Amino acid sequence: MLIKCPKCRSVYDLPDKMMPPEGLKMRCSECGEIWMGSSKDALKAPSRTSKDIRQMFESVSKNTADLFKQESNVKVVKVTHVKHNVNIFLLLLTLLTLMCIFYIMRYDIVRIMPGMERVYNQFYINPIYYGRDLEFEDISSRELTESDVPQLEISGRIVNKGDYVIGIPPVQIKVLDAQGKVLAEKIYQTPISRLEPHYDLLLNTVIPNPGSQKKSIYLTFHDYQTGEK
């Protein structure tokens, strides 16, 4: 029989033989209520016909099948979407890595494959060092007169000390007196624009009217991009 707690309405199923005619003192395990239960207070068990049971199982079976069908569709879409995003991310990461290598290693790439210089130029990227590892050597000067005009002839060599092809910036030549005052100045553009590794280039130019004072020569490379000295 089914006995219900009068306080919290919890239901207990007791065998009929455990309930004596005078009743049974009971304690609810849910709320702790103590009361005297009797067979008069027993609840009637709900009755189910075979038709009701069959309809219940048919309904559960149909709903369960639809539930699993929908869940399966959701899983397939989710996995496909994540995989697609991962592929795009890996592709972008690979392209970014190749672009960084293409830019950072441009000097070495052009040194090994000179034809790549044209490719870099199409992207407006300069793959040639300018001014780096260039040095002046054996610089000398002598005064002379040509057509009654005093001149100062300056000669020497520009040497590429490095392992790369180097672009040659214009050479700035200053003639200074003993106090460091500039007597004459000239920007000299070399006949070639670049120098191969470990090669040298002869420098020879003339500055007219250098003055009669004691002189010193100062040479430097003129910044080809900013114009700064």
C-alpha positions, 0 to 999 in steps of 0.5 A, spaced: 500 500 500 502 507 498 502 511 505 503 519 504 506 523 509 501 528 511 507 534 512 511 533 505 507 529 501 512 524 500 509 517 498 512 510 501 510 503 499 509 498 504 507 491 504 500 490 506 502 485 511 506 490 515 500 495 516 497 492 523 489 493 523 490 498 529 495 502 525 503 503 525 507 509 527 511 512 522 517 517 521 518 521 514 525 520 512 524 526 508 522 531 513 522 528 520 514 528 521 512 522 525 504 520 524 500 514 525 499 511 519 493 506 517 490 502 512 485 507 511 490 512 509 492 508 504 493 511 497 490 507 491 495 505 486 494 508 479 492 503 474 494 503 467 491 499 461 495 495 456 493 500 451 495 506 455 502 503 456 503 502 449 501 509 447 506 511 452 512 507 449 510 509 442 510 516 444 517 516 448 520 512 442 518 517 437 521 523 441 527 519 442 528 518 435 527 525 433 532 528 439 538 523 437 537 525 429 537 533 431 543 532 435 547 528 430 546 534 425 548 539 430 555 535 431 556 534 424 555 542 422 560 544 428 565 539 427 566 541 419 565 549 421 571 548 426 575 544 421 574 549 416 577 555 421 583 551 423 585 550 415 584 558 414 588 560 420 594 555 418 594 558 411 594 565 413 600 563 418 604 560 412 603 566 408 605 570 413 611 566 415 613 566 407 612 574 407 617 575 413 622 570 410 621 574 403 622 581 406 628 579 412 632 575 407 632 579 401 639 581 401 641 574 401 636 572 396 638 577 391 646 575 393 644 568 391 639 569 385 641 576 382 635 575 378 630 576 384 632 583 384 627 585 379 622 581 383 623 585 389 623 592 385 616 590 382 614 590 390 617 597 391 622 593 396 630 595 396 634 588 396 641 592 395 645 595 401 647 602 400 653 605 403 654 599 408 661 596 408 664 601 403 671 605 405 675 610 402 682 608 401 689 611 398 686 618 398 690 623 396 690 630 393 694 635 389 694 642 386 694 644 379 692 649 374 688 649 368 687 654 363 689 659 369 684 656 374 687 653 380 684 646 381 685 641 387 685 634 384 682 628 389 684 621 388 683 614 391 679 608 391 672 606 394 673 599 397 667 594 398 669 590 404 663 586 405 660 580 402 654 583 398 653 587 392 653 594 395 649 601 392 654 607 392 651 613 394 654 620 392 660 622 395 661 628 399 667 632 398 669 638 403 675 642 403 677 645 409 682 650 412 686 649 418 681 652 422 676 647 420 672 652 415 669 650 409 673 652 403 670 648 397 664 643 397 662 638 392 658 632 391 661 627 387 657 621 383 661 615 381 660 612 374 657 606 377 651 605 382 654 599 385 660 595 387 661 587 387 663 584 394 671 585 395 671 590 389 674 597 389 672 603 384 677 609 383 675 615 385 678 621 381 675 628 381 677 636 381 675 642 385 676 649 382 678 655 386 680 651 392 683 657 395 691 658 397 690 656 404 693 650 407 688 645 406 685 638 409 680 633 405 674 630 408 670 625 405 663 622 406 657 618 403 651 622 402 645 619 404 641 617 398 634 617 401 634 623 406 639 627 403 643 628 410 650 628 410 
